[in-house]
Amino acid sequence: MLVDPDNMPPYLSEPLQDQTILVGDSWHYSLPEAVDPDGDPVRYDIKLGASTLFVSCAQNSTDLEIKNGTSLEGSYLIGVQLFDDKDASSALY
C-alpha cells in the first residue's frame, strides 16, 4: 500500500478516560471529536470486544450505550481507531 507522506493521521481532540460503571447502572458515553490535520473526513472504528454483552454502539455513531444489568464484574477494553478517507490511521486508543 502506498501512503502519501503529506497525509497526516487523524486524532481525538481529547484523551479517553477510564470509566467505572456499577452493576445495574445504565450509562451513555460520547467519544471525543476526531480531528484530521488535513481536513479529510474521518471515520471511527470501534471494537467492543467482550463488552458487547452490555455495550452497544450504532453504526456510524460515536455514542456508546451501556446497560450493565447483570453481574459482569471486571475490566473490559473498548478499542477506538480513526481513519481518514486516504487510509491514514491513528494509534489504537
N, C-alpha and C positions, 0 to 999 in steps of 0.2 A: 504494500500500500504506500503510495506517495502522499506525504503530508506537506502542505505549504508552510515553510518555516516562518512566514509572516502572520500565520493564523494562530492567535493565542487561544488557549482553552478557557472555557467559562469557569466561574467560581461562585460560591454562595456569598451573599452580601454580609452575612453574619455567621459566626461559628455555631455549629449544632451543640446543644447542651444535653447531658444525660437527663433522663426523666424518670421519676418514680411514680408508679400508679399502684394504688392499693386494690386488692381483690374486691370485686363488687363495684368498683368505680367505672364510670364512663368518662371519656376524655377526648378532646379534639386538639390536634396539633397541626399548625400550618408551617410548612418548610419555608425558610427564608427565601427571598427573591434571588434568582440567578442573574449574574452579570456576565456579559460577554464583552471583553475589551474591544473587539472588532465590530460590535453591534449586530452580530449574527443572531438569528433565532436560536433559542436554547430549549432542549427537552431534558426532562428528568427521567432517570432510570432508577426505580425504587425496588429494592429487593427486600421483601418482608421476611423471608426465611421461615423459621419455626413460629414466628409471631402471627402467621396467617390464621392461627387458631382463634385469635381475638382482635386482630388489627385488619382494617380494610382501607383501601385507597382506590378510588375510581380511576379508570384510565385517563391519562392526560390531566390529572389533578395533582396538587401539591398538598392536599389536606388528608391527614390520617385520622381515622376514627377508631377509637379503642373502646372495646366493651369487654372488660375483664370480669365477667360474672362468674367465672369458675375459679378453681383454686390452682391456677397455673403459675405458681410462685416461681421466681427465678429471674435470671438475666437473659434478655433477648436482644440481639443486634438487628438493626434495620440498616441496610446499605443504601446509600444515595450516590449516584454518579451523574454528572452533567455532560451533555454532548451538544456541540453546535452543529449547524447544517453542513459543515465541512468536515465532520467527524473528529474534530479536536475534542478531547475529553479531559475532564477534571480528575483529580485524585478521587479515590473511593472514600466517601465520608462515612 
